Amino acid sequence: MTTIIDGKQVAASVIDAVKAAAGKLEQEAGVKTGLAVVIVGDDPASHAYVSSKSRMAKECGFTSIQHTLPEETTQEELAALVEKLNADETIHGILVQLPLPKHLNSEPIIQSILPEKDVDGLHVVNAGKVATGDLEGGLISCTPAGAMVLVRGIRGDDLSGLNAVVIGRSNLFGKPMAALLLNANATVTSAHSRTKDLAATCRNADILVAAVGRPQMVKADWVKPGATVIDVGINRIPAPEKGEGKSRLVGDVAFDECAKVAGAITPVPGGVGPMTIAMLMANTVIAAYRKAGLKAPRF
């Protein structure tokens, strides 16, 4: 029987652990974990994401601060706000919601966040620490960190002797995911759109991670029987069966057919998605522990 990995359930257990860790820190060290979220403009999807992040932070017992800036905010104004949050001792995590409006350049903003407050794990210092295997010193990008929790839940902490294939080589996900799998002793192949005979490469994988942004690209004959399949894709496709103009969410994996072959598989939605926000909360409490000079919990 194939295991359908319930990301919501795993994320809820991570959030429970975060609440306990935040409560312990406040009780024993008098430190209340603080998260600041910055959003610029009025993109509805970004506002929905930010609301759920702020809500979750409050639920975890954090001080949750949201800065909502108008569309016409300048690069200098945004940089000045980040500078102010960097200097604020009560804030342990800073998150600037992407994408920013077209006239703003996100890269210098992200790189101006102090690495120890970069709870999205996007600063080059944090990316470098993950790449060099320093997982205790940096903050790991939330989506690969969450995907890794799901992999460990199925395969355990030590992936020695297992072949892992990551389809996708983005800085946001593909590269850090490959580094995390390598760190857990898997033998890792980074595959992408230029990989020759991608299907044959995937068939060799005990752990197959798809993050390409192409709806239902991974078919059943790409999957090794019994493999663990982690689907990071979120794509909208037309769903005429629901009515005219309707759409539905699917991953990069053709779920129904691959579920018949895989040993374990994440659905979309409800797989990796809920883990991203849970790991954001985990990173924030880790940052707070480190700032207090205490050993950070592991999630």
Backbone bond lengths (Angstrom), bond angles and torsions (degrees), N, CA, C in turn:
res aa  C-N    CA-C-N  psi(-1)  N-CA   C-N-CA  omega(-1)  CA-C   N-CA-C  phi
1 M - - - 1.478 - - 1.531 110.32 -
2 T 1.306 115.28 132.66 1.469 119.99 177.75 1.531 110.63 -74.39
3 T 1.325 116.46 136.90 1.466 121.02 174.42 1.527 108.81 -87.65
4 I 1.317 116.95 121.50 1.469 120.64 172.23 1.528 106.00 -88.22
5 I 1.334 116.64 115.51 1.472 120.72 -174.91 1.530 109.14 -76.88
6 D 1.317 115.47 119.58 1.470 120.65 -177.25 1.532 109.97 -90.41
7 G 1.333 116.02 95.61 1.465 121.45 -178.56 1.515 112.72 -62.34
8 K 1.316 116.66 -33.11 1.478 120.02 -179.99 1.525 110.72 -63.73
9 Q 1.335 114.67 -43.16 1.468 120.22 -178.63 1.533 110.87 -66.65
10 V 1.342 116.46 -44.58 1.475 120.44 -179.99 1.529 109.50 -65.32
11 A 1.348 116.30 -42.26 1.474 120.48 179.22 1.528 110.71 -61.15
12 A 1.337 116.78 -39.85 1.475 120.76 179.59 1.525 110.68 -62.71
13 S 1.338 116.99 -36.87 1.470 119.13 179.55 1.534 110.64 -72.04
14 V 1.341 117.36 -33.59 1.480 120.57 174.81 1.530 109.26 -64.43
15 I 1.337 116.69 -44.84 1.478 121.22 -179.87 1.536 110.61 -61.43
16 D 1.334 116.88 -40.16 1.485 120.20 176.58 1.526 110.57 -59.10
17 A 1.339 115.84 -43.07 1.472 120.69 179.82 1.528 110.95 -66.78
18 V 1.353 116.38 -36.82 1.473 121.18 178.07 1.534 110.04 -64.78
19 K 1.333 116.45 -45.12 1.478 121.02 178.76 1.520 110.36 -57.69
20 A 1.333 115.74 -45.58 1.472 120.71 -179.30 1.528 110.31 -62.97
21 A 1.335 116.48 -43.51 1.470 120.81 -178.98 1.525 111.36 -66.02
22 A 1.350 116.41 -40.97 1.477 120.69 179.63 1.528 110.05 -66.15
23 G 1.326 116.56 -40.41 1.465 121.30 178.91 1.518 111.89 -64.17
24 K 1.341 115.53 -41.43 1.464 121.37 -179.92 1.536 110.22 -64.50
25 L 1.334 115.99 -42.33 1.472 120.93 -179.06 1.532 111.03 -62.96
26 E 1.329 114.21 -40.78 1.473 119.12 -179.64 1.532 110.87 -68.52
27 Q 1.319 114.83 -41.65 1.467 120.71 -177.96 1.527 111.85 -68.79
28 E 1.337 116.52 -45.27 1.465 120.52 -171.86 1.526 114.14 -89.30
29 A 1.360 116.46 -30.10 1.469 118.48 -176.12 1.529 112.08 -118.87
30 G 1.348 116.73 -3.14 1.466 120.04 -179.48 1.518 113.52 68.17
31 V 1.354 115.70 23.12 1.473 120.09 -177.74 1.524 109.54 -109.12
32 K 1.329 115.56 121.88 1.474 120.19 175.52 1.529 107.53 -95.58
33 T 1.329 116.16 124.26 1.470 121.17 -178.95 1.529 109.96 -63.12
34 G 1.336 117.38 134.56 1.470 121.31 -177.55 1.518 112.95 -123.95
35 L 1.333 116.51 130.05 1.472 122.26 177.09 1.521 109.94 -123.18
36 A 1.329 116.19 129.24 1.475 121.15 175.37 1.521 109.31 -112.50
37 V 1.322 116.15 126.71 1.465 121.69 178.17 1.521 108.66 -113.37
38 V 1.336 115.46 131.76 1.469 121.02 -178.36 1.521 108.63 -116.32
39 I 1.326 116.35 128.71 1.473 120.48 176.08 1.524 108.98 -130.34
40 V 1.333 114.88 136.44 1.469 120.66 -179.91 1.528 109.02 -117.56
41 G 1.338 116.28 130.91 1.465 119.69 176.43 1.515 112.57 89.33
42 D 1.340 115.26 -169.45 1.467 118.04 -173.11 1.528 113.66 -128.21
43 D 1.346 116.44 37.86 1.464 119.86 175.61 1.541 109.15 -66.92
44 P 1.350 117.59 119.85 1.470 119.71 -173.07 1.535 113.40 -61.05
45 A 1.352 117.15 -39.85 1.472 120.11 -179.28 1.530 110.23 -63.78
46 S 1.337 115.98 -42.41 1.474 120.50 179.44 1.525 110.41 -63.48
47 H 1.334 116.86 -40.93 1.467 120.61 179.38 1.533 111.23 -64.13
48 A 1.333 116.32 -37.54 1.475 120.48 178.50 1.535 109.92 -64.85
49 Y 1.344 115.84 -44.02 1.472 120.41 178.37 1.526 110.92 -60.68
50 V 1.331 115.06 -47.33 1.467 120.84 -175.95 1.532 110.71 -64.06
51 S 1.322 116.49 -41.97 1.479 119.98 178.18 1.521 110.62 -58.78
52 S 1.348 116.16 -44.27 1.469 118.29 -178.14 1.529 110.92 -68.62
53 K 1.331 117.53 -33.71 1.479 120.43 177.26 1.530 110.55 -67.20
54 S 1.329 116.21 -45.22 1.473 120.22 179.95 1.531 111.08 -63.80
55 R 1.332 115.46 -40.96 1.463 121.48 179.43 1.538 110.27 -62.01
56 M 1.330 114.99 -46.01 1.465 120.35 -178.63 1.532 111.27 -64.45
57 A 1.342 116.28 -38.71 1.472 120.58 178.86 1.531 110.29 -60.93
58 K 1.333 116.07 -43.09 1.480 120.58 178.55 1.527 109.75 -63.56
59 E 1.335 115.36 -41.89 1.470 121.00 -179.60 1.535 111.01 -61.71
60 C 1.347 116.05 -32.49 1.471 120.90 179.89 1.526 111.95 -80.34
61 G 1.341 116.56 -2.92 1.458 119.94 179.75 1.516 113.91 86.17
62 F 1.337 116.91 17.20 1.470 121.01 178.73 1.525 110.09 -83.43
63 T 1.337 115.51 160.19 1.464 120.34 160.98 1.522 104.72 -78.16
64 S 1.326 116.82 120.22 1.469 120.32 -176.02 1.521 109.25 -115.95
65 I 1.334 115.88 118.02 1.464 120.65 -178.71 1.527 108.88 -117.11
66 Q 1.309 116.05 130.89 1.467 119.74 177.90 1.524 110.29 -118.11
67 H 1.335 116.20 127.56 1.463 121.72 175.42 1.526 107.76 -108.24
68 T 1.334 116.39 111.23 1.462 121.07 178.53 1.522 108.13 -103.33
69 L 1.342 115.28 112.17 1.468 120.21 -175.32 1.523 110.64 -105.27
70 P 1.347 117.13 147.86 1.468 119.13 -179.53 1.527 112.43 -68.18
71 E 1.322 115.44 157.04 1.472 124.46 179.88 1.534 112.00 -48.97
72 E 1.351 116.09 -38.70 1.484 119.94 -173.60 1.530 114.01 -84.47
73 T 1.334 117.62 9.36 1.476 121.39 177.30 1.532 109.65 -53.85
74 T 1.329 116.80 137.45 1.474 120.46 -179.26 1.536 110.04 -88.40
75 Q 1.329 114.72 164.03 1.472 121.87 176.97 1.533 110.11 -56.25
76 E 1.339 115.23 -42.09 1.476 121.04 -177.26 1.533 110.80 -65.71
77 E 1.322 116.22 -41.65 1.476 120.13 -179.72 1.532 111.14 -64.14
78 L 1.342 114.96 -42.22 1.469 119.36 179.70 1.540 110.24 -66.45
79 A 1.322 116.06 -42.81 1.477 120.88 178.83 1.530 110.63 -61.05
80 A 1.344 116.25 -39.13 1.470 120.81 -179.41 1.533 110.97 -65.72
81 L 1.340 116.18 -37.59 1.472 119.62 178.49 1.534 110.57 -65.92
82 V 1.335 116.50 -43.48 1.468 120.22 179.28 1.532 109.80 -61.43
83 E 1.333 115.65 -41.40 1.470 121.42 178.98 1.536 110.68 -58.89
84 K 1.333 114.54 -42.36 1.462 120.73 -179.82 1.541 110.98 -65.35
85 L 1.336 115.70 -41.60 1.471 120.13 179.60 1.532 111.09 -69.23
86 N 1.347 116.38 -34.62 1.472 120.47 175.76 1.529 110.58 -58.04
87 A 1.339 115.08 -37.92 1.472 120.49 -175.62 1.535 113.11 -83.92
88 D 1.328 116.80 -11.25 1.470 120.91 -176.15 1.536 110.48 -80.19
89 E 1.316 116.22 113.18 1.475 122.33 -176.12 1.527 112.90 -65.06
90 T 1.333 117.42 -22.35 1.476 119.74 -176.49 1.535 112.41 -86.53
91 I 1.336 115.76 -7.63 1.471 120.47 -179.60 1.528 109.31 -103.53
92 H 1.341 115.63 121.82 1.478 120.31 -179.02 1.520 111.98 -102.09
93 G 1.337 116.44 -23.20 1.454 120.92 -179.50 1.518 111.04 -132.12
94 I 1.342 115.76 136.22 1.478 121.25 176.57 1.518 107.63 -123.44
95 L 1.328 114.63 130.11 1.462 120.50 179.84 1.519 108.58 -128.87
96 V 1.336 117.23 121.60 1.465 120.95 173.69 1.522 106.37 -103.77
97 Q 1.334 116.38 116.10 1.464 121.22 -175.50 1.534 110.48 -67.75
98 L 1.326 115.95 126.96 1.471 122.09 176.72 1.522 108.75 -104.96
99 P 1.325 120.53 155.14 1.465 125.83 -1.93 1.527 111.72 -77.43
100 L 1.338 114.79 150.98 1.466 120.65 172.90 1.529 108.93 -83.85
101 P 1.345 117.33 159.81 1.469 118.58 174.30 1.531 111.55 -53.41
102 K 1.336 115.59 151.65 1.479 123.06 -172.00 1.530 114.68 -50.35
103 H 1.343 117.89 -36.10 1.462 119.49 -174.24 1.526 113.64 -77.47
104 L 1.335 116.27 -5.97 1.470 119.88 -178.93 1.531 110.35 -103.62
105 N 1.332 115.30 143.91 1.462 121.44 179.20 1.527 108.20 -100.22
106 S 1.336 116.68 112.10 1.471 119.87 -172.42 1.528 113.19 -73.11
107 E 1.326 117.46 -32.88 1.471 119.62 -172.04 1.534 113.87 -57.70
108 P 1.369 118.74 -52.13 1.472 117.22 178.61 1.531 113.30 -62.61
109 I 1.327 117.18 -28.94 1.475 120.76 178.32 1.534 109.42 -67.09
110 I 1.336 116.11 -49.78 1.473 120.93 -179.55 1.535 110.19 -59.70
111 Q 1.348 115.54 -42.88 1.464 118.98 -177.24 1.529 112.58 -73.76
112 S 1.351 116.85 -13.73 1.470 119.18 178.66 1.530 112.35 -86.09
113 I 1.348 117.00 -12.74 1.466 119.94 175.28 1.533 107.52 -70.52
114 L 1.332 117.31 134.83 1.471 119.85 176.98 1.529 108.71 -57.00
115 P 1.348 118.57 131.99 1.475 119.99 -177.87 1.530 112.88 -53.44
116 E 1.346 116.93 -35.30 1.473 119.18 -178.19 1.524 112.73 -74.70
117 K 1.353 117.06 -10.42 1.475 120.81 175.63 1.532 112.08 -109.25
118 D 1.336 115.81 0.84 1.471 121.82 -175.54 1.534 109.92 -81.96
119 V 1.343 115.59 77.74 1.473 120.23 -173.53 1.532 113.44 -72.28
120 D 1.339 117.17 -10.87 1.468 120.24 172.71 1.528 111.03 -80.38
121 G 1.346 116.25 -15.32 1.468 120.28 179.23 1.515 113.98 69.90
122 L 1.340 117.52 30.49 1.470 121.25 -175.18 1.532 113.74 -102.09
123 H 1.330 117.18 -9.90 1.467 119.96 -179.87 1.529 109.37 -67.41
124 V 1.348 116.68 145.28 1.471 119.16 -178.05 1.534 111.79 -60.25
125 V 1.324 117.96 -30.01 1.470 120.60 177.95 1.531 109.65 -64.83
126 N 1.330 116.86 -44.67 1.471 119.91 178.40 1.523 111.49 -68.22
127 A 1.324 116.95 -40.67 1.473 120.77 177.46 1.533 109.82 -61.34
128 G 1.336 115.76 -40.61 1.464 121.05 179.94 1.519 112.20 -66.13
129 K 1.337 115.94 -38.58 1.468 119.52 179.14 1.532 110.78 -65.55
130 V 1.333 116.19 -40.78 1.468 119.38 177.32 1.535 109.72 -63.71
131 A 1.344 116.39 -43.96 1.469 121.29 -178.50 1.526 112.05 -62.64
132 T 1.343 116.63 -32.47 1.475 119.73 -178.81 1.529 112.61 -95.37
133 G 1.332 116.40 3.76 1.465 120.05 174.65 1.520 115.04 85.72
134 D 1.350 116.68 11.85 1.467 119.76 178.56 1.531 109.16 -89.13
135 L 1.330 116.02 75.10 1.468 120.20 -174.49 1.526 112.07 -79.39
136 E 1.327 116.75 -15.92 1.470 119.90 179.58 1.525 111.36 -86.34
137 G 1.318 117.28 -19.43 1.463 120.59 -173.64 1.508 114.66 -98.78
138 G 1.334 117.11 -24.17 1.463 120.19 -176.92 1.519 111.93 -109.07
139 L 1.324 115.37 -176.15 1.468 121.55 173.40 1.523 106.87 -113.68
140 I 1.318 115.84 128.48 1.466 120.83 -173.43 1.525 109.90 -89.33
141 S 1.320 116.06 133.84 1.466 122.99 176.34 1.539 109.59 -47.53
142 C 1.340 116.29 133.77 1.480 121.20 -165.02 1.532 115.09 -63.19
143 T 1.329 117.83 -42.35 1.471 118.56 -175.57 1.529 111.84 -68.68
144 P 1.354 119.52 -48.53 1.471 117.56 175.09 1.534 112.95 -62.11
145 A 1.335 117.24 -36.90 1.474 119.80 177.61 1.526 110.03 -60.10
146 G 1.337 116.45 -43.51 1.470 121.50 179.45 1.516 112.36 -66.37
147 A 1.341 115.87 -42.37 1.470 120.03 178.26 1.522 110.34 -61.52
148 M 1.338 115.34 -36.72 1.468 120.58 -179.01 1.531 110.95 -67.77
149 V 1.338 117.51 -36.74 1.473 120.88 175.89 1.540 109.47 -59.82
150 L 1.339 116.62 -40.94 1.469 120.73 179.54 1.527 110.94 -66.35
151 V 1.344 116.32 -41.71 1.475 120.27 178.35 1.530 110.10 -62.03
152 R 1.335 116.25 -45.90 1.477 120.03 -178.82 1.524 111.46 -63.19
153 G 1.350 116.41 -34.41 1.460 120.84 178.63 1.518 112.29 -61.44
154 I 1.327 116.49 -31.09 1.469 120.99 -179.11 1.530 111.23 -93.41
155 R 1.332 116.10 -43.44 1.473 120.98 -169.26 1.523 114.79 -106.32
156 G 1.355 117.33 -7.15 1.463 119.56 -178.23 1.528 111.57 88.65
157 D 1.332 116.59 176.34 1.464 121.82 -175.33 1.520 113.24 -75.94
158 D 1.330 116.51 -31.90 1.458 119.81 -175.88 1.529 109.47 -105.18
159 L 1.327 115.86 115.96 1.473 120.69 -175.67 1.527 111.72 -100.01
160 S 1.337 116.51 21.96 1.473 121.15 179.71 1.526 111.00 -51.99
161 G 1.339 115.14 135.03 1.465 120.01 176.16 1.515 114.53 83.72
162 L 1.361 117.10 -3.16 1.467 119.25 -179.59 1.534 110.47 -101.86
163 N 1.329 115.35 140.92 1.468 120.36 174.51 1.517 109.24 -91.06
164 A 1.332 116.64 129.71 1.471 121.44 176.83 1.517 108.94 -119.20
165 V 1.320 115.94 136.73 1.469 121.13 175.02 1.525 107.98 -121.91
166 V 1.329 115.78 126.93 1.465 121.33 175.10 1.522 106.89 -110.21
167 I 1.346 116.61 117.79 1.464 119.52 176.16 1.522 107.01 -91.76
168 G 1.314 116.77 113.95 1.463 121.57 -176.06 1.515 109.14 122.73
169 R 1.334 116.24 137.25 1.475 119.72 -175.74 1.525 111.63 -130.47
170 S 1.342 116.25 29.65 1.466 119.16 -178.40 1.525 110.75 -68.49
171 N 1.335 115.50 154.66 1.465 120.48 175.48 1.521 110.63 -67.22
172 L 1.331 116.28 -30.07 1.468 121.19 -177.86 1.510 112.20 -71.53
173 F 1.334 116.93 -38.49 1.458 118.33 -175.24 1.529 114.49 -132.20
174 G 1.303 117.75 -56.29 1.472 121.06 -170.28 1.517 114.16 -55.53
175 K 1.345 116.14 -49.70 1.476 119.40 -177.25 1.529 112.32 -67.35
176 P 1.371 118.76 -49.50 1.469 116.67 178.04 1.525 113.26 -63.08
177 M 1.328 118.02 -34.03 1.476 120.57 178.91 1.526 110.33 -62.69
178 A 1.330 115.91 -45.31 1.472 120.32 178.60 1.530 110.15 -60.62
179 A 1.341 116.55 -41.04 1.472 120.97 -179.63 1.533 111.37 -64.55
180 L 1.334 116.87 -40.07 1.470 121.06 -179.96 1.532 111.08 -66.80
181 L 1.322 116.54 -41.02 1.470 120.46 178.36 1.527 110.30 -65.08
182 L 1.328 115.89 -41.20 1.464 121.73 178.22 1.525 110.35 -62.10
183 N 1.329 115.17 -41.56 1.462 120.94 179.37 1.531 111.92 -62.45
184 A 1.346 115.48 -28.62 1.476 120.37 178.53 1.535 111.54 -90.50
185 N 1.351 115.45 15.48 1.479 123.17 173.49 1.528 115.44 76.35
186 A 1.343 118.05 13.82 1.469 118.93 172.67 1.526 108.64 -74.10
187 T 1.331 116.26 158.72 1.471 122.00 171.16 1.521 105.69 -94.16
188 V 1.331 117.03 115.46 1.473 120.78 -164.70 1.530 112.89 -111.41
189 T 1.326 115.20 133.48 1.462 121.84 171.42 1.527 108.32 -113.99
190 S 1.333 117.14 126.88 1.472 121.08 173.63 1.524 107.51 -95.15
191 A 1.323 115.78 110.11 1.466 120.76 -179.04 1.525 109.26 -106.51
192 H 1.329 116.43 160.61 1.476 120.06 -176.77 1.526 109.56 -162.89
193 S 1.326 116.60 -171.28 1.472 120.79 -173.56 1.537 112.97 -61.67
194 R 1.341 116.96 -22.97 1.471 119.66 -179.28 1.534 113.06 -94.72
195 T 1.325 116.50 0.82 1.470 119.48 -179.68 1.523 109.46 -67.79
196 K 1.337 115.41 131.04 1.461 119.90 179.45 1.527 108.89 -77.33
197 D 1.317 116.76 132.75 1.471 123.40 -177.72 1.535 111.91 48.49
198 L 1.327 113.19 65.73 1.461 121.74 -178.06 1.533 111.76 -58.34
199 A 1.339 116.01 -39.98 1.472 120.47 -178.03 1.529 110.89 -59.40
200 A 1.346 117.07 -42.74 1.473 121.37 -179.13 1.531 110.23 -65.97
201 T 1.337 116.81 -38.48 1.470 120.87 177.95 1.524 110.00 -62.66
202 C 1.335 116.00 -43.55 1.471 120.85 -178.13 1.528 111.99 -66.92
203 R 1.318 116.42 -34.68 1.479 120.51 -177.69 1.535 112.34 -64.06
204 N 1.325 115.71 -16.05 1.464 120.92 -179.23 1.538 111.57 -87.77
205 A 1.349 116.38 -5.15 1.473 120.13 -169.49 1.520 113.14 -88.05
206 D 1.345 116.10 128.47 1.465 120.88 168.56 1.529 109.23 -78.92
207 I 1.355 114.72 -29.26 1.476 121.74 175.45 1.523 106.63 -126.59
208 L 1.319 116.76 118.30 1.463 121.42 -178.01 1.526 109.01 -117.52
209 V 1.331 116.40 120.33 1.466 121.61 -178.35 1.520 108.17 -116.20
210 A 1.333 117.12 121.84 1.468 120.98 -177.62 1.522 110.56 -110.09
211 A 1.341 116.09 121.51 1.472 121.33 179.29 1.520 109.06 -145.91
212 V 1.331 115.59 69.32 1.468 119.93 -176.28 1.526 113.82 -118.67
213 G 1.343 116.29 -17.75 1.464 118.19 -178.56 1.519 113.50 75.91
214 R 1.337 116.47 28.58 1.481 120.13 174.88 1.521 108.17 -121.10
215 P 1.345 116.43 115.56 1.465 119.88 -172.31 1.524 113.31 -56.03
216 Q 1.329 115.32 127.28 1.471 123.92 171.00 1.536 113.48 52.08
217 M 1.322 115.49 36.43 1.469 120.52 -177.72 1.530 112.05 -70.54
218 V 1.339 116.18 -38.32 1.471 120.24 -176.94 1.526 109.00 -81.16
219 K 1.326 115.25 117.19 1.470 121.60 -177.85 1.530 110.71 -99.49
220 A 1.335 115.36 168.87 1.464 120.78 -176.15 1.531 112.01 -57.80
221 D 1.348 117.29 -36.96 1.469 118.61 -177.17 1.535 112.68 -78.12
222 W 1.351 116.87 3.01 1.473 120.81 172.28 1.530 110.49 -91.25
223 V 1.342 116.24 -13.12 1.463 120.72 -169.30 1.525 111.22 -101.98
224 K 1.328 115.61 127.89 1.469 121.42 175.60 1.529 108.03 -70.23
225 P 1.329 118.92 132.01 1.471 119.67 179.60 1.538 111.25 -54.06
226 G 1.340 115.24 129.21 1.460 120.63 179.55 1.516 114.89 87.88
227 A 1.335 117.24 -1.39 1.478 120.35 -177.98 1.528 111.51 -67.62
228 T 1.339 115.34 156.58 1.469 122.16 172.03 1.524 106.89 -93.55
229 V 1.341 116.85 120.68 1.475 121.14 -176.07 1.528 109.43 -112.76
230 I 1.334 115.41 120.81 1.471 122.03 179.80 1.529 107.54 -111.86
231 D 1.319 116.09 115.74 1.468 122.35 -175.21 1.530 109.71 -104.15
232 V 1.320 116.02 111.55 1.471 121.11 -175.80 1.534 111.05 -98.68
233 G 1.317 116.97 -7.51 1.466 120.54 -176.70 1.521 112.67 -71.48
234 I 1.342 115.30 144.12 1.471 120.75 170.73 1.523 105.86 -132.97
235 N 1.317 116.03 107.41 1.468 121.09 -176.90 1.523 109.61 -128.92
236 R 1.325 116.13 142.12 1.470 120.60 174.09 1.517 109.14 -97.43
237 I 1.315 116.39 128.01 1.466 119.59 175.89 1.534 108.67 -125.98
238 P 1.345 116.75 155.03 1.467 119.21 179.24 1.529 111.06 -60.72
239 A 1.339 115.94 142.33 1.472 120.98 178.06 1.523 108.59 -130.60
240 P 1.349 116.50 73.25 1.473 119.55 -177.23 1.526 112.67 -58.17
241 E 1.351 116.64 -25.93 1.476 119.52 179.72 1.527 111.87 -64.39
242 K 1.358 116.24 -20.37 1.472 119.75 177.89 1.527 112.00 -88.93
243 G 1.322 116.04 -6.80 1.470 119.81 -177.65 1.521 109.48 125.26
244 E 1.306 115.77 164.04 1.465 121.55 -175.61 1.531 111.24 -62.58
245 G 1.334 115.22 133.46 1.466 120.65 176.25 1.521 114.11 76.52
246 K 1.338 117.73 3.83 1.472 120.39 -179.01 1.532 110.44 -84.48
247 S 1.350 115.14 155.96 1.462 119.05 177.45 1.517 109.28 -136.84
248 R 1.342 115.69 169.02 1.464 119.83 175.79 1.525 109.44 -140.33
249 L 1.324 114.86 161.18 1.466 120.63 -179.84 1.518 110.30 -90.55
250 V 1.330 115.82 133.07 1.470 120.42 172.61 1.529 108.06 -135.19
251 G 1.326 115.19 163.47 1.455 119.77 177.92 1.517 111.76 -93.53
252 D 1.337 115.42 -162.62 1.463 121.70 176.32 1.528 110.61 -88.19
253 V 1.343 115.40 -5.06 1.468 122.17 -177.87 1.529 108.56 -110.85
254 A 1.331 116.35 135.20 1.470 120.43 174.08 1.530 107.03 -73.40
255 F 1.327 114.85 90.63 1.471 121.72 -166.08 1.531 113.31 -56.32
256 D 1.333 117.33 -53.01 1.474 120.34 -172.30 1.526 112.28 -56.83
257 E 1.346 115.92 -45.04 1.478 117.71 -177.69 1.529 112.03 -77.53
258 C 1.346 117.18 -36.20 1.476 119.75 -178.50 1.527 111.68 -71.64
259 A 1.344 116.40 -30.15 1.471 120.77 179.29 1.530 111.78 -62.36
260 K 1.337 116.38 -22.52 1.475 119.95 -179.93 1.537 111.23 -77.35
261 V 1.338 116.32 -18.73 1.473 120.88 -175.66 1.528 111.89 -106.81
262 A 1.329 116.00 -38.38 1.467 121.39 -174.50 1.526 111.97 -67.89
263 G 1.338 115.49 156.16 1.461 119.98 172.87 1.518 110.56 -83.15
264 A 1.352 115.04 -34.21 1.469 121.70 177.91 1.521 107.66 -149.94
265 I 1.329 117.16 143.97 1.469 120.32 -175.90 1.527 109.89 -150.82
266 T 1.344 116.04 145.25 1.468 119.77 175.87 1.529 109.35 -93.51
267 P 1.331 117.10 137.26 1.465 119.67 174.38 1.525 110.92 -82.80
268 V 1.318 116.62 165.00 1.480 122.61 169.64 1.516 106.51 -131.42
269 P 1.338 118.58 122.77 1.470 127.52 -4.83 1.531 111.86 -76.87
270 G 1.352 115.47 175.09 1.463 120.78 173.81 1.519 115.26 97.96
271 G 1.345 116.13 7.89 1.461 119.62 178.50 1.522 110.74 -106.57
272 V 1.349 114.76 -98.89 1.473 120.26 -177.51 1.534 111.73 -70.37
273 G 1.334 117.69 -32.89 1.476 122.06 -175.48 1.522 115.02 -47.86
274 P 1.336 118.06 -56.55 1.473 119.36 -178.56 1.529 113.13 -60.95
275 M 1.348 117.06 -24.64 1.466 121.08 -178.45 1.530 112.02 -69.60
276 T 1.334 116.37 -30.73 1.474 119.67 -175.53 1.524 110.74 -61.00
277 I 1.317 116.62 -47.94 1.474 121.14 -178.06 1.535 110.49 -69.85
278 A 1.345 116.78 -34.12 1.467 120.43 177.84 1.531 110.22 -64.45
279 M 1.334 116.91 -40.90 1.470 120.41 -179.15 1.526 111.74 -72.56
280 L 1.329 116.68 -27.05 1.469 120.21 173.56 1.533 109.65 -62.15
281 M 1.336 115.93 -43.72 1.469 120.85 177.81 1.541 110.05 -65.92
282 A 1.336 115.94 -40.33 1.472 120.47 178.87 1.533 110.08 -61.76
283 N 1.345 116.88 -45.86 1.471 120.82 178.88 1.529 111.60 -59.36
284 T 1.343 116.14 -38.71 1.470 120.13 -177.96 1.521 110.88 -65.71
285 V 1.323 116.71 -42.73 1.469 118.85 -179.55 1.541 110.63 -72.54
286 I 1.336 116.71 -32.83 1.478 120.73 174.57 1.534 109.26 -61.16
287 A 1.344 116.06 -44.84 1.473 120.96 179.63 1.529 111.33 -61.84
288 A 1.326 116.00 -38.50 1.472 120.60 179.83 1.531 111.08 -66.73
289 Y 1.321 117.01 -42.01 1.474 121.24 177.17 1.531 110.34 -61.24
290 R 1.327 115.91 -46.19 1.472 119.29 -178.46 1.523 111.47 -62.93
291 K 1.333 116.04 -40.34 1.476 120.60 179.57 1.530 110.16 -62.52
292 A 1.338 116.05 -34.16 1.474 120.79 179.66 1.529 112.16 -81.22
293 G 1.348 115.76 -1.04 1.466 120.46 179.11 1.518 113.43 76.23
294 L 1.347 115.87 23.38 1.473 120.71 -178.60 1.526 110.63 -110.24
295 K 1.326 116.43 157.27 1.467 120.39 178.50 1.526 108.55 -68.86
296 A 1.316 115.24 125.20 1.473 120.14 -176.92 1.509 111.02 -74.76
297 P 1.352 117.68 144.80 1.474 119.97 175.21 1.523 111.02 -67.99
298 R 1.322 115.62 159.84 1.480 119.92 176.69 1.524 107.76 -110.05
299 F 1.311 115.72 137.16 1.479 119.40 -178.15 1.514 111.58 -113.97
